[in-house]
Amino acid sequence: MAQEKTTTSKALYMVFQLDNGKNFTLSIKDPKDDVSSEMVAPVMQMAVTKNVFLVGTARVTAAIDAYVRDTTKLDLNTEGV
């Protein structure tokens, strides 16, 4: 009988607007449990102000959103089905 396995993960997502009209999302695995908008917003603004990211030929023009996503994965272990 196959064993089911559950794993969880967490990531911080920071969404930026680019000068070509598209969005760029940066994800960071396993952020601190106490991460907050007060911690993330200044970092995102600094990335915009200092032109830290270049995505292809597009530059970051604005910080749009930041959120933490918790993900639970249930591996059904269906090998051979």
Buried (B, 14 or more C-beta within 10 A) or exposed (E): EEEEEEEEEBBBBBBBBBEEEEEBEBEEEEBEEEBEEEEBEEEBEEBBEEEBBEBEEBBBBEBBEBEBEEEEEEEEEEEEE
